[in-house]
Amino acid sequence: MRDRIIDAYLRDFVAEFGLADMEQTKAFEHFVNYCVISRHRLDSSE
């Protein structure tokens, strides 16, 4: 990954959700989806 900040977020995400065996591109796909969906959860306070 070219961006060090996004790479750090991705590494944290992979560690938190136990995705170490997943290809980086697939893990990034999951990360992006998580970022989008987590803003629209029904239980969020917004």
Contacts in CASP RR format, 6 or more apart in sequence:
PFRMAT RR
TARGET T0000
AUTHOR 0000-0000-0000
METHOD contacts of the structure
MODEL  1
MRDRIIDAYLRDFVAEFGLADMEQTKAFEHFVNYCVISRHRLDSSE
1 7 0 8 1.000
1 10 0 8 1.000
1 24 0 8 1.000
1 28 0 8 1.000
9 31 0 8 1.000
10 24 0 8 1.000
10 27 0 8 1.000
10 28 0 8 1.000
10 31 0 8 1.000
13 19 0 8 1.000
13 27 0 8 1.000
13 30 0 8 1.000
13 31 0 8 1.000
13 34 0 8 1.000
14 20 0 8 1.000
14 22 0 8 1.000
14 27 0 8 1.000
14 31 0 8 1.000
17 30 0 8 1.000
19 27 0 8 1.000
19 30 0 8 1.000
22 30 0 8 1.000
39 46 0 8 1.000
END
